[in-house]
Amino acid sequence: MAHTLGANQYGKAECRVVRVVRDTPRHEIRDLNVSTSLRGDFAAAHVTGDQTAVLPTDTQKNTAFAYAKLHGVGSPEDYALALGARLLEACPAAETAQVRVEEYGWDRIGDHSFVRRGGSVRTAVVTVGHDGTHVVSGITDLVLLNSTDSEFKGFLKDEFTTLPETDDRVLATSLVARWRHASVDGVDWNASHEAVTATLLRTFAGTYTRALQEMLYAMGSAVLDAQPGLAEIRFSAPNVHHFLVDFSDFQVDGLSNDGEVFVAADRPYGLIEAQVTRDDAPPADDAWLAVPGFC
Ligand SMILES: O=c1[nH]c(=O)c2[nH]c(=O)[nH]c2[nH]1
């Protein structure tokens, strides 16, 4: 039966490009989800299998990361214009190069610390019983990032360990934190929630850590120190890995990556969970019953 190749395009979808500008101690970040598509005369690739005209999607991805450094990300439009022009030039069979960008906004909470704009959700779990009432307040999807002051080294190694040690990495998490009130009498719930959240942010921004584990304990300790009315706090913290993109194999003179361009990976992720409890905390009874997502 006769048939004809119709519309086609190809590219790399959802490159999670994170650009850190760290020329001064006050870092900037731009966080993008970048997709590229080339359209043009790619009939041979489909019909005869001849890939001569095809600029690999892998190359398109590499270019997206390299351009975050070479051109920078002043704005998504400006970056996309530069990347699109480069892809069109690099692939003669292409008639158009489309670059689609989603940018995630971050608010500053320190010189090198940021909280993702607008995503977090306040939670409350109240258990009313004949023998007592418990309130567990919390926050989910609190996305935090430190662009320095984080290391991970000195860890246990075996024959399957390949992770390089690092004394300067991006530390990012989408935090779930829940805290149990020791008493429910006379608590200003809104003020309490605001104060705990502020302590979490301030501690995340102000603490040099050697692991996410150390950060959770620091945040938990700071919250219990500042809020005598709390009995305990529990955390579930995915380690949102930001891998330094390796530019060393690119044939571009002087292109280095000194902690400036990262790929934000979504899966798999480390999942670090911890509880910090005041020594004289009243018993939790069934305050945590059916509260999901904790160790
Ligand atoms: O903060 C971290 N804690 C870990 O336990 C761990 N494991 C790992 O591979 N990276 C990290 N980072």
The ligand as an ORCA input file, in Angstrom:
! r2SCAN-3c Opt
* xyz 0 1
  O      23.434     13.986     51.905
  C      23.582     12.851     51.438
  N      23.352     11.760     52.218
  C      23.509     10.485     51.765
  O      23.289      9.493     52.513
  C      23.922     10.315     50.437
  N      24.153      9.230     49.676
  C      24.524      9.669     48.455
  O      24.800      8.923     47.491
  N      24.529     11.027     48.419
  C      24.161     11.455     49.644
  N      23.988     12.698     50.148
*
